[in-house]
Amino acid sequence: MSQKKVDSYKAGKNNRSRAARKEKLIDRLEILAWVAICVCMVAWIGFSAYAKITAKEASVVKETVVDTSAIDNYVSGLSSDTQ
């Protein structure tokens, strides 16, 4: 081999560990980004489901006003007759 090839091989060999560390860092950052995206999607789906459930419960519960004065008068009339 020529000296030029030997020098380029040695330079490449010296930079391999640095390149490997850089590649590992990039891989870890990609995994972290995907995990963050998945967590956001799960949180968004959970919040949407919770909002729909609470909206449905709020629409189901309604306050109803009933006038029971006629029934009260009837019942009190029955009680007074039997005594």
ABEGO torsion letter per residue (X at the ends): XBAAAAAAAAAAAAAAAAAAAAAAAAAAAAAAAAAAAAAAAAAAAAAAAAAAAAAAAAAABBBBBBBAAAAAAAAAAAAAAAX
